[in-house]
Amino acid sequence: MSSFYEIIELINGDVALARADDENNEPLVTIRFSQESLAFLGEEKFNVAKAMIEAGMEAAGDIADQQAESVLEDLADELIDAEKLMLH
């Protein structure tokens, strides 16, 4: 199942990533900028938040790839061990 995500601004001014199809629209990630940061960024806070979210999603994808690779390696090792036990 594929989900669509949206970057939203919460009532308190935080920027959040949420599933577009989630009825509760509970944020997956929330970014809060300090007042000093907001004074510097202004409306560009959304571009900065988008870049932060994209970097986080890329890192999460890398972690998922590493975990999948580890599982495949473990399965391959188990198969090799099982083959060693087989009588030919």
HELIX and SHEET records of a PDB file:
HELIX    1   1 GLN A   35  LEU A   41  1                                   7    
HELIX    2   2 GLY A   42  GLU A   44  5                                   3    
HELIX    3   3 LYS A   45  LEU A   85  1                                  41    
SHEET    1   A 3 TYR A   5  GLU A   9  0                                        
SHEET    2   A 3 VAL A  15  ARG A  19 -1                                        
SHEET    3   A 3 PRO A  27  ILE A  31 -1                                        
END                                                                             
